[in-house]
């Protein structure tokens, strides 16, 4: 009998990418509003310290998601832009669905933020179809 994959494997993988997805999405949002994205902008948006942002930006740079010079602003690489777009799409669809089924706005915003990292494409497609009915 073939071994079935662990039901927790996807969740562990998703947890590993959550921070990267949150940060590239935030960088994209900041760059949509202003010409540059600096550590201080991300620290304010993510409500974390400059040290935390600097550490995460180093990781994102090593993973090829951002370009950043020391002490300079950061930009998304093409890979980072794709990740930010996908994350933003999942977030928007989840938020719309939660609001559609009557979840209060504050709860829907908070829940969508956590769910966006774990929801499958099949579930998103079903949610989208349900909203069209």
C-alpha positions as CSV (number, residue, x, y, z in Angstrom):
1,X,0.0,0.0,0.0
2,X,1.5,3.4,-1.0
3,X,2.3,5.8,1.8
4,X,0.0,8.7,1.9
5,X,1.6,12.2,2.4
6,X,1.4,13.7,5.8
7,X,-1.6,16.1,6.1
8,X,0.8,18.4,7.9
9,X,3.5,18.5,5.2
10,X,1.8,21.3,3.2
11,X,1.3,23.4,6.3
12,X,5.0,23.1,7.2
13,X,6.0,24.2,3.7
14,X,3.5,27.1,3.8
15,X,4.8,28.3,7.1
16,X,8.3,28.4,5.6
17,X,7.1,30.9,3.0
18,X,4.7,33.1,5.0
19,X,7.2,35.8,6.0
20,X,8.6,36.1,2.5
21,X,5.1,36.4,1.0
22,X,4.1,39.0,3.6
23,X,7.2,41.1,3.1
24,X,7.2,41.0,-0.8
25,X,3.5,41.9,-0.7
26,X,4.2,44.8,1.7
27,X,7.1,46.0,-0.5
28,X,4.9,45.9,-3.5
29,X,2.2,47.9,-1.7
30,X,4.6,50.5,-0.6
31,X,6.1,50.8,-4.1
32,X,2.6,51.3,-5.5
33,X,2.2,54.3,-3.2
34,X,5.7,55.9,-3.3
35,X,8.8,55.7,-5.4
36,X,11.0,53.9,-2.9
37,X,10.7,51.3,-0.1
38,X,13.1,51.7,2.8
39,X,13.6,49.7,6.0
40,X,11.7,52.4,8.0
41,X,8.7,52.1,5.6
42,X,8.5,48.3,6.1
43,X,9.1,48.6,9.9
44,X,6.2,51.0,10.2
45,X,3.9,48.9,7.9
46,X,4.8,45.5,9.5
47,X,4.9,47.0,13.0
48,X,8.3,45.5,13.8
49,X,11.8,46.8,14.5
50,X,14.3,48.0,12.0
51,X,16.5,45.1,13.1
52,X,13.8,42.6,12.2
53,X,13.2,44.2,8.8
54,X,17.0,44.2,8.0
55,X,17.3,40.6,8.9
56,X,14.3,39.6,6.7
57,X,15.5,41.7,3.8
58,X,18.9,40.0,3.9
59,X,17.0,36.6,3.6
60,X,14.8,37.9,0.8
61,X,17.8,39.2,-1.1
62,X,19.6,35.8,-0.7
63,X,16.4,34.1,-2.0
64,X,16.4,36.3,-5.1
65,X,13.1,38.1,-4.2
66,X,14.5,41.6,-3.7
67,X,17.4,43.8,-4.8
68,X,18.9,46.0,-2.1
69,X,22.0,47.9,-1.6
70,X,23.3,48.4,1.9
71,X,21.6,51.4,3.5
72,X,19.5,51.9,0.3
73,X,15.9,51.2,-0.7
74,X,14.8,47.8,-1.9
75,X,13.0,46.8,-5.0
76,X,11.3,43.5,-6.0
77,X,13.0,41.2,-8.5
78,X,10.8,39.6,-11.2
79,X,10.4,36.6,-8.9
80,X,9.5,38.8,-6.0
81,X,6.9,40.7,-8.1
82,X,5.3,37.4,-9.1
83,X,5.1,36.2,-5.5
84,X,3.7,39.6,-4.4
85,X,1.0,39.5,-7.2
86,X,0.0,35.9,-6.3
87,X,-0.1,36.7,-2.6
88,X,-2.2,39.8,-3.2
89,X,-4.6,37.9,-5.4
90,X,-5.1,35.1,-2.8
91,X,-5.6,37.7,-0.1
92,X,-8.1,39.7,-2.1
93,X,-10.1,36.7,-3.0
94,X,-10.2,35.4,0.5
95,X,-11.2,38.7,1.9
96,X,-14.0,39.1,-0.7
97,X,-15.3,35.6,0.1
98,X,-15.3,36.1,3.8
99,X,-17.1,39.4,3.4
100,X,-19.5,37.7,1.0
101,X,-20.5,35.1,3.5
102,X,-21.1,37.7,6.2
103,X,-17.9,37.7,8.3
104,X,-17.5,41.1,10.0
105,X,-14.9,43.3,8.2
106,X,-12.3,43.4,10.9
107,X,-12.4,39.6,11.4
108,X,-12.4,39.0,7.6
109,X,-9.3,41.2,7.2
110,X,-7.4,39.4,10.0
111,X,-8.5,35.9,8.9
112,X,-7.7,36.5,5.3
113,X,-4.1,37.5,6.3
114,X,-3.5,34.2,7.9
115,X,-5.4,32.0,5.5
116,X,-3.8,33.4,2.3
117,X,-0.7,31.4,3.0
118,X,-2.4,28.0,3.4
119,X,-5.4,27.9,0.9
120,X,-5.1,25.8,-2.2
121,X,-5.9,26.9,-5.7
122,X,-8.8,24.4,-5.8
123,X,-10.3,26.0,-2.7
124,X,-9.8,29.5,-4.1
125,X,-11.5,28.5,-7.4
126,X,-14.4,27.0,-5.4
127,X,-14.7,30.2,-3.4
128,X,-14.7,32.3,-6.5
129,X,-17.3,30.1,-8.2
130,X,-19.5,30.3,-5.0
131,X,-19.4,34.1,-5.1
132,X,-20.6,34.1,-8.7
133,X,-23.7,32.1,-7.9
